[in-house]
C-alpha cells in the first residue's frame, strides 16, 4: 500500500453494487442496457436515412438483445473451464462473469441469423449501420464501469489513473486493493475503462467523419469496427495483466479474444472494401 498522498489523480467514491433480495443491482448492467438502446436507435436512424428495411432491422436488434446477454455470459466460459472445481453449476448461473466483447459477438451473431438465415437478406448493409452504434454503445456502457470502478489495471502514476482512498468500495474484482485508515491513499491504478471510453468516443466521431468523406463497399464498416475494437482491447488489456483476469501464459483471454476479433475484422474489411472518396 502507498502511504503518501497522491496529488494529481482522478478519484471519486464508487457507487457500489447493491443487493436487493436475491438480486444484485449494479450500474454496470444499467448503463450496458442504456448503451444498447442508444446504439440501436443510432443504427436505426442510419438505416431509415438510407431507406433500408427498418422493420427487419428492428427485429434483428431485438434478437441481438438476447444474443448479447447469452454471448456476454457464455463467451467467458472458456476462460474458466480449466479452473479447479469449475463445473456446470458455474456455467449456468446469472452470477457468473460477463464479457463486453462476448456480448457484442453474441448480438452480432443473433442479428446475422435473423437477417441472413431466417429472412434471406444480406447482412452487410445492416452490419455497417450497427458499426457506429456499437461504438456509441461502448461509450455509454463504460459509464457504468466508471461508476462502480471496475476494470482497473496495474499501479500507475499516469494523470488519468484512478486513486483508491480509504473506505472506497470498488467493484468486487478489486476488493484486494481496498484499505482502511490511517493510510492517506490505497494506491493509484490505470483506469482502463476510462481509457476505453475516451478512445471509443474519439473513434465514434472519426467514423462519422470518414463516412461523410469515403464510400466503402457494404460490409466494410463492420469489419473496420471489429479490427479497431479488437486491437484496442488487446492493447488496453496489457495494463490489466495480473489484476485477476484469466490468463494463458503472458496474455489474458480478453487479449486473445481481441486479437481474434481484430483479425476477423481485417479479413471482412479487405474482402468488402471498395474505397471511393465522396
C-alpha positions as CSV (number, residue, x, y, z in Angstrom):
1,X,0.0,0.0,0.0
2,X,1.1,3.6,-0.7
3,X,1.4,5.8,2.4
4,X,2.0,9.2,0.9
5,X,-0.8,11.4,-0.6
6,X,-1.0,11.4,-4.4
7,X,-1.6,15.0,-5.8
8,X,-2.6,14.8,-9.5
9,X,-5.1,12.0,-9.7
10,X,-8.7,11.0,-10.6
11,X,-10.7,9.9,-7.6
12,X,-14.3,9.8,-6.6
13,X,-16.4,7.5,-4.3
14,X,-17.6,4.4,-6.3
15,X,-21.3,3.6,-6.4
16,X,-21.2,0.0,-5.0
17,X,-23.2,-2.9,-6.2
18,X,-26.3,-3.2,-4.1
19,X,-28.1,-6.5,-3.2
20,X,-31.9,-6.3,-3.4
21,X,-33.3,-9.6,-2.2
22,X,-31.7,-12.4,-4.2
23,X,-30.7,-9.9,-7.0
24,X,-27.6,-7.7,-7.3
25,X,-28.2,-4.2,-8.7
26,X,-25.2,-2.7,-10.5
27,X,-24.9,0.4,-12.7
28,X,-22.6,-1.7,-14.9
29,X,-25.7,-3.5,-16.2
30,X,-27.9,-0.4,-16.2
31,X,-25.5,1.5,-18.5
32,X,-24.9,-1.5,-20.7
33,X,-28.7,-1.6,-21.3
34,X,-28.8,2.2,-21.9
35,X,-25.8,1.9,-24.3
36,X,-27.6,-0.8,-26.3
37,X,-30.7,1.4,-26.5
38,X,-29.0,4.5,-27.8
39,X,-26.6,2.5,-30.1
40,X,-29.5,0.6,-31.6
41,X,-31.5,3.8,-32.2
42,X,-28.5,5.4,-33.8
43,X,-28.2,2.5,-36.2
44,X,-31.9,2.5,-36.9
45,X,-31.7,6.2,-37.9
46,X,-28.9,5.5,-40.3
47,X,-31.0,2.7,-41.8
48,X,-34.0,4.9,-42.1
49,X,-32.0,7.7,-43.7
50,X,-30.8,5.2,-46.4
51,X,-34.3,3.8,-47.0
52,X,-33.4,0.4,-45.7
53,X,-35.9,-2.1,-44.2
54,X,-36.1,-0.7,-40.7
55,X,-38.8,-3.2,-39.6
56,X,-36.4,-6.1,-40.3
57,X,-33.5,-4.3,-38.7
58,X,-35.6,-3.5,-35.6
59,X,-36.5,-7.2,-35.3
60,X,-32.8,-8.2,-35.8
61,X,-31.9,-5.8,-33.0
62,X,-34.4,-7.4,-30.7
63,X,-32.7,-10.7,-31.4
64,X,-29.4,-9.0,-30.7
65,X,-30.6,-8.1,-27.2
66,X,-30.9,-11.8,-26.3
67,X,-27.8,-12.8,-28.2
68,X,-25.8,-10.1,-26.4
69,X,-27.0,-11.4,-23.0
70,X,-26.1,-15.0,-23.9
71,X,-22.8,-14.0,-25.5
72,X,-21.7,-11.8,-22.6
73,X,-22.3,-14.8,-20.2
74,X,-21.2,-17.8,-22.2
75,X,-18.2,-16.3,-24.0
76,X,-16.5,-16.1,-20.6
77,X,-16.7,-19.9,-20.0
78,X,-13.5,-20.8,-21.9
79,X,-11.5,-18.5,-19.6
80,X,-12.6,-20.5,-16.6
81,X,-13.3,-24.1,-17.9
82,X,-9.9,-25.4,-16.7
83,X,-10.1,-23.9,-13.2
84,X,-10.3,-26.5,-10.4
85,X,-13.8,-27.1,-9.3
86,X,-15.4,-25.2,-12.2
87,X,-18.5,-27.1,-13.3
88,X,-21.9,-26.9,-14.9
89,X,-23.3,-25.0,-11.9
90,X,-20.8,-22.3,-12.6
91,X,-21.6,-22.2,-16.3
92,X,-25.4,-21.9,-15.9
93,X,-25.6,-19.2,-13.3
94,X,-26.6,-15.5,-13.5
95,X,-23.9,-14.6,-11.0
96,X,-21.0,-15.6,-13.3
97,X,-18.7,-13.2,-15.1
98,X,-19.8,-11.3,-18.2
99,X,-17.8,-10.1,-21.2
100,X,-18.5,-6.9,-23.3
101,X,-16.8,-8.5,-26.3
102,X,-18.8,-11.6,-25.8
103,X,-22.0,-9.5,-25.7
104,X,-21.1,-7.8,-28.9
105,X,-20.2,-11.1,-30.6
106,X,-23.5,-12.7,-29.4
107,X,-25.6,-9.7,-30.5
108,X,-24.0,-9.7,-34.0
109,X,-24.4,-13.4,-34.4
110,X,-28.1,-13.3,-33.4
111,X,-28.8,-10.3,-35.7
112,X,-27.0,-12.1,-38.5
113,X,-29.1,-15.2,-38.0
114,X,-32.3,-13.2,-38.1
115,X,-31.4,-11.2,-41.3
116,X,-29.4,-13.7,-43.3
117,X,-30.6,-17.2,-42.3
118,X,-34.3,-16.6,-41.5
119,X,-35.0,-13.7,-43.9
120,X,-32.5,-14.4,-46.7
121,X,-31.3,-10.8,-46.8
122,X,-27.7,-9.5,-46.9
123,X,-26.3,-8.7,-43.5
124,X,-23.6,-6.3,-44.9
125,X,-25.7,-3.2,-45.1
126,X,-27.2,-3.6,-41.7
127,X,-23.8,-4.5,-40.2
128,X,-22.4,-1.2,-41.4
129,X,-25.3,0.7,-39.7
130,X,-24.5,-1.2,-36.5
131,X,-20.8,-0.3,-36.6
132,X,-21.1,3.2,-35.2
133,X,-24.0,2.1,-33.0
134,X,-21.7,-0.4,-31.3
135,X,-19.1,2.3,-30.7
136,X,-21.7,4.6,-29.2
137,X,-23.0,1.8,-27.0
138,X,-19.4,1.2,-25.8
139,X,-19.0,4.8,-24.8
140,X,-22.3,4.8,-22.8
141,X,-21.8,1.3,-21.4
142,X,-18.4,2.2,-20.0
143,X,-20.0,4.9,-17.8
144,X,-21.4,2.1,-15.6
145,X,-17.9,0.7,-15.2
146,X,-16.6,4.1,-14.1
147,X,-19.5,4.4,-11.6
148,X,-18.6,1.1,-9.8
149,X,-14.9,1.4,-10.5
150,X,-14.3,-1.8,-12.4
151,X,-11.5,-3.0,-14.7
152,X,-8.6,-1.2,-13.1
153,X,-5.2,-2.0,-14.3
154,X,-1.8,-2.1,-12.7
155,X,-0.4,0.6,-10.4
156,X,0.4,3.8,-12.2
157,X,1.2,7.5,-11.8
158,X,-0.5,8.3,-15.1
159,X,-2.6,11.5,-14.8
160,X,-5.7,9.6,-15.8
161,X,-5.1,6.8,-13.3
162,X,-7.7,6.2,-10.5
163,X,-6.8,6.7,-6.8
164,X,-8.5,4.4,-4.3
165,X,-8.9,6.1,-1.0
166,X,-9.6,4.5,2.4
167,X,-13.2,3.4,2.7
168,X,-13.9,3.2,-1.0
169,X,-16.0,0.2,-2.0
170,X,-14.8,-0.5,-5.5
171,X,-16.0,-3.4,-7.8
172,X,-15.7,-6.9,-6.2
173,X,-12.8,-7.9,-8.5
174,X,-10.7,-5.2,-6.9
175,X,-11.6,-5.9,-3.2
176,X,-7.9,-6.7,-2.6
177,X,-6.9,-3.1,-3.4
178,X,-9.2,-1.5,-0.8
179,X,-7.8,-0.3,2.5
180,X,-8.8,1.5,5.7
181,X,-7.3,4.4,7.8
182,X,-4.8,5.6,8.7
183,X,-3.5,5.4,5.1
184,X,-3.9,8.5,3.1
185,X,-4.3,6.5,-0.2
186,X,-4.6,2.9,-1.1
187,X,-2.8,3.4,-4.4
188,X,-3.4,4.6,-8.0
189,X,-4.1,2.3,-10.9
190,X,-4.7,2.5,-14.6
191,X,-8.3,3.4,-15.2
192,X,-8.7,1.1,-18.2
193,X,-12.5,1.5,-18.6
194,X,-12.0,5.3,-18.8
195,X,-9.3,4.8,-21.5
196,X,-11.6,2.6,-23.4
197,X,-14.4,5.1,-23.2
198,X,-12.3,8.1,-24.3
199,X,-10.8,6.2,-27.2
200,X,-14.2,4.9,-28.3
201,X,-15.6,8.4,-28.2
202,X,-12.8,9.7,-30.4
203,X,-13.3,6.8,-32.9
204,X,-17.1,7.4,-33.0
205,X,-16.5,10.9,-34.3
206,X,-13.7,9.7,-36.6
207,X,-16.1,7.1,-38.1
208,X,-18.8,9.6,-38.6
209,X,-16.4,12.0,-40.3
210,X,-15.0,9.2,-42.5
211,X,-18.5,8.1,-43.5
212,X,-19.0,11.6,-45.0
213,X,-15.7,11.5,-46.8
214,X,-15.4,8.0,-48.1
215,X,-17.6,5.3,-49.6
216,X,-16.6,1.7,-48.7
217,X,-18.1,-1.4,-50.0
218,X,-21.0,-2.8,-48.0
219,X,-19.7,-4.8,-45.0
220,X,-16.5,-2.8,-44.7
221,X,-17.6,-0.6,-41.8
222,X,-18.5,-3.5,-39.5
223,X,-15.1,-5.1,-40.4
224,X,-13.3,-1.8,-39.7
225,X,-15.1,-1.6,-36.3
226,X,-14.1,-5.2,-35.4
227,X,-10.5,-4.5,-36.4
228,X,-10.3,-1.3,-34.3
229,X,-12.1,-2.5,-31.2
230,X,-10.3,-5.9,-31.1
231,X,-6.9,-4.2,-31.4
232,X,-7.8,-1.6,-28.8
233,X,-8.9,-4.2,-26.3
234,X,-5.7,-6.2,-27.0
235,X,-3.6,-3.1,-26.2
236,X,-5.5,-1.9,-23.2
237,X,-5.7,-5.3,-21.6
238,X,-1.9,-5.3,-21.4
239,X,-2.5,-2.9,-18.5
240,X,-4.8,-5.4,-16.7
241,X,-2.5,-8.4,-16.9
242,X,-2.0,-9.8,-13.3
243,X,-5.1,-8.0,-12.0
244,X,-7.3,-11.1,-11.7
245,X,-8.2,-11.8,-15.3
246,X,-7.8,-15.3,-16.6
247,X,-4.6,-15.7,-18.4
248,X,-2.8,-18.1,-20.8
249,X,0.9,-17.6,-20.5
250,X,1.7,-13.9,-20.9
251,X,-1.7,-12.9,-22.3
252,X,-5.2,-12.7,-21.0
253,X,-8.2,-14.3,-22.5
254,X,-9.5,-10.8,-23.4
255,X,-6.4,-10.2,-25.4
256,X,-6.8,-13.4,-27.3
257,X,-10.4,-12.5,-28.0
258,X,-9.4,-9.0,-29.0
259,X,-6.8,-10.3,-31.5
260,X,-9.2,-12.8,-32.9
261,X,-11.9,-10.1,-33.4
262,X,-9.3,-7.8,-34.9
263,X,-8.1,-10.4,-37.4
264,X,-11.7,-11.4,-38.4
265,X,-12.5,-7.7,-38.9
266,X,-9.5,-7.1,-41.1
267,X,-10.5,-10.0,-43.3
268,X,-14.0,-8.7,-43.6
269,X,-12.8,-5.2,-44.3
270,X,-10.4,-6.2,-47.2
271,X,-13.0,-8.6,-48.6
272,X,-15.6,-5.9,-48.9
273,X,-13.7,-2.6,-49.3
274,X,-14.1,-0.5,-52.4
275,X,-12.6,2.8,-51.4
276,X,-14.0,5.9,-53.1
277,X,-13.8,9.5,-52.0
278,X,-17.2,11.2,-51.8
